[in-house]
Amino acid sequence: MGIVNQSRRLTVGAGCLMDEKNTMKTRCVPGLMFIGMALLFMVGCSSPLTTREQGGLIGAGVGAGTGAIIGSTVGHAAAGALIGGPVGLIAGALIGDQLMGREVRQDEQQRQIDRNAAELDQLRRENQRLREEFRDR
C-alpha cells in the first residue's frame, strides 16, 4: 500500500509514514508522544508498583536497550529492541518475584518477632507480679 507524495513513494508502517529508505516522517512524532503521555498518565494514576512490577519494568528497559545496542551492531536495532524488551521483562519480573517473596518472608518473620517480644514482656510482668506477691506473704 503506497501513497505517492511529491514524487516520493511513502508507505505506512507501524502507524507512521515511511519513505523508501524506511525513515520515519515527522508526522509520527505527535502520535507517539500522545501514546507515551497517555501511558505515563495511566501508570501515574495507578496504585504503587509491586517489587515484581518494578523488576519487570527495569528488566524491559534494560533488555530493550541492550537488544537495541546489540541489534545496531548488525544493522537491526529495532528488531534487537523488540526481542530484548520482552526477554528483559520476563527476567526482571522473575527477579522481582523472588525479591517480593523474600520481602513477604521477612515481614512475616518480623511479625513473629514482635509477637514473641510482646509475649516476653507479658511473662516478665507476670513474673514480677508473682515475686512481689510472694514477698508480701
Summary of the structure (lengths in Angstrom):
residues: 137
radius of gyration: 29.6
end to end distance: 103.2
largest distance: 111.8
contacts: 347
relative contact order: 0.08
helix: 72%
strand: 10%
